[in-house]
Amino acid sequence: MPINIGLLGLGTVGSGVVSILQQNAEDIQTRTQSEIQIKKILVRNPELPRNIQGKFLLTDQANDILQDPEIDIIVEVIGGIEPARSYILEALRQGKHVVTANKDLLALHGQELLDAANTAGKDLYFEASVAGGIPIIAALKHALAANRISALIGIINGTTNYILSAMAEQGRDYFEVLAEAQSLGYAEANPAADVDGLDAARKLSILASIAFNSRVTLKDVFVEGISKITREDLAYAAELGCTIKLLAIAKHHEEGIEVRVHPAILPMNHPLASVNGVYNAIYVVGDAVGETMFYGRGAGSLPTGSAVVSDIIRVIRNIQSNSTSMINCTCYRDLGIKASSEFFTAFYIRLLVKDEPRVLATLALLFAEANISFASIIQKPRGEQQAEIVLVTHPCREGALQEALDSVRAYSKVLMIHNVIRFEKGEESNS
């Protein structure tokens, strides 16, 4: 049975999809028992020369694709919210299945789109929206479906991982490495979505919704970026036998779901600590399977295109078996979201203080009043009559830590709080 594809967008990901469908056409046809034809592609300017060949029509009119009765599957890879949202909704109304790589759209309008797919009785697949070529969504929905997931911790933004890896390995400053990442194409001219943690937060809202079968939206995610991380922080982390990564963390507690994106200090024996450069990885803990980890390229034309084409193949198999729209939405629970003040973790606190007697004792007292004790202390001289102190707390409630920091800021012997970074030591560090 021939299957016709309509492609919305021919940028980095769209070009990868075309390349894979053409290069692997024989294998894909054998696996699906279908001839797959890209019939039409939506582009901004059909007249521009392109490095692709094929018997398809380039058009700048979306309705040429959305309203074509011969097109079975719409692949949306234009990105952004609009017009992508309207195109997908119209495609579903027209009775077409949809495959998308649009994390921004799913993070903000996922429920609306999934509800529309269920109403239409069509598939809406989105493996490529998170972690590029890593098949994490399929794993959560299928391979790990027998498990109750307790934790999902990931490095799911390649830009920030490249920056932090280079800073740690080469002892370089944040802004220097950021400029290099931009020159290499790893970071956008405006890198805010990546370095402020928003890209990872959008992806985490999608993953947490699937992992815990309960709707998690972008506004539920606590977000903090990497711009305050310095080479000094990374050097201290190394002294503690650790490194620093931007982590996307989702955990299921009795009192609710904890979802947060922020820099975290990881011990070097943690599975995620050795994930460097632009690579992504997601560490998942299930009650039956135990600890698992998924690793690979989180972006790029062919890795992301691989995820898109895999979804296309899955849709075709569903069409053939008359089992479409079976598992579009898996959010059958309504779990609460844990407040950030109730997060429970250890903390790294780097301070500049006056190098005088009883300063450290006073700091210990201020933290003790919030029921916080120290696991380790590093003190180094910094100029005349000044010292830099790194305090590592035992695991404590974040609300209590913030109360203690208010008292520390008011203490006249404290000249500056350079940074506060959370630890992530694994499930055993939480309660």
Helices and strands as residue ranges (DSSP letters): E 3-8, H 12-23, H 25-32, E 36-42, E 57-59, H 63-66, E 73-76, H 84-93, E 97-100, H 103-120, E 124-125, G 127-129, H 136-138, I 139-143, E 149-155, H 158-170, H 174-183, H 192-195, H 198-212, G 218-220, E 222-223, H 231-239, E 242-253, E 256-267, E 279-286, E 290-297, H 301-321, G 340-342, E 344-345, E 347-354, H 359-368, E 374-381, E 386-393, E 396-397, H 398-410, E 414-423, G 427-429
